């Protein structure tokens, strides 16, 4: 079964002791990367940021660009949810900058982290009143997205577009984008995680 978050948390807690005992920087970086994603998924955003910082510290001397990209993306989203938009932008820019380095890797989530980061950069800038900058990042995300981009990432970009243009005052385009996201979700049986108000 999916979404067994309590079980995931227990497994991660057990794995932490094993990873620490081994003392291997790569395993520790991967452990804290997984914990970064876990804490963000269950809404513990501050813990997500803290775990991300530890993952990046262990990964710093390693050739693990994909891991660093993914962790920075999760840290950016967590900072956004905490309302720290400047910190979010810093993390998300770091993730987006690695697009050419990690795109088309065997790690599907890593390969799309840069696209996701650009989408979240769009709304982070808009939260600071920088809507024009946000739209520029959205357009970059749409340019980077390819035919192999997962559907949920594509839906996320449409959601961001709806929110951005609604914020700009272009309600026609904002509503159209939100409706398109909803249509894609309904067609594939995906439940949107949040609603766009336009």
Residue pairs with C-beta under 8 A, 6 or more apart in sequence:
5 38
5 41
5 42
8 38
9 38
9 42
12 31
12 34
12 35
12 38
15 31
16 31
16 35
19 27
19 28
19 31
20 28
22 28
25 58
25 59
25 61
25 62
26 58
26 59
26 62
26 64
28 54
28 58
29 55
29 56
29 58
29 59
29 62
29 64
29 67
30 55
30 67
31 55
32 51
32 52
32 54
32 55
32 58
32 71
33 52
33 55
33 59
33 67
33 70
33 71
35 51
35 55
36 48
36 49
36 51
36 52
36 55
36 71
36 74
36 75
36 78
37 48
37 70
37 74
38 48
39 45
39 47
39 48
39 51
39 78
40 48
40 74
40 77
40 78
40 81
43 81
45 78
45 79
45 81
45 82
46 78
46 82
48 74
48 75
48 78
49 75
49 78
49 79
49 82
49 87
52 71
52 72
52 74
52 75
52 78
52 91
53 75
55 67
55 71
56 68
56 71
56 72
59 67
59 68
59 71
65 98
65 101
65 102
66 98
66 102
66 105
66 107
66 110
66 111
66 113
67 110
68 94
68 98
69 95
69 98
69 101
69 102
69 110
69 113
69 114
69 117
70 95
70 107
70 109
70 110
70 113
72 91
72 92
72 94
72 95
72 98
72 113
72 117
73 91
73 92
73 95
73 113
73 114
73 116
73 117
73 120
75 91
76 88
76 89
76 90
76 91
76 92
76 95
76 117
76 120
76 121
76 124
77 88
77 92
77 120
79 85
79 87
79 88
79 91
80 88
80 120
80 123
80 124
80 127
85 124
85 125
85 127
85 128
86 128
88 120
88 124
89 121
89 124
89 125
92 117
92 118
92 120
92 121
92 124
93 117
93 121
95 113
95 114
95 116
95 117
96 114
96 117
96 118
96 121
96 140
97 114
98 114
99 114
99 115
99 144
102 110
102 111
102 113
102 114
103 111
103 114
103 144
104 111
104 148
105 111
108 150
111 148
112 149
112 150
112 153
114 144
115 141
115 144
115 145
115 149
115 153
115 157
116 141
116 153
116 156
118 137
118 138
118 140
118 141
118 144
119 137
119 138
119 141
119 153
119 156
119 157
119 160
120 160
121 134
121 137
121 141
122 134
122 135
122 137
122 138
122 141
122 160
122 164
123 134
123 160
123 163
123 164
124 134
125 131
125 133
125 134
125 137
126 134
126 163
126 164
126 167
131 164
131 167
131 168
134 164
135 164
135 165
135 168
138 157
138 160
138 161
138 164
141 157
141 160
142 157
145 153
145 154
145 157
151 184
151 188
151 190
152 190
154 184
155 181
155 184
155 185
155 190
155 192
158 177
158 178
158 180
158 181
158 184
159 177
159 178
159 181
159 192
159 194
159 196
161 173
161 174
161 177
162 174
162 175
162 176
162 177
162 178
162 181
162 196
162 198
163 174
163 178
163 196
163 197
163 198
164 174
165 171
165 173
165 174
165 177
165 198
166 174
166 175
166 178
166 196
166 197
166 198
167 174
168 174
171 198
174 196
174 198
175 198
177 196
178 196
178 198
181 192
181 196
182 192
184 190
185 191
185 192
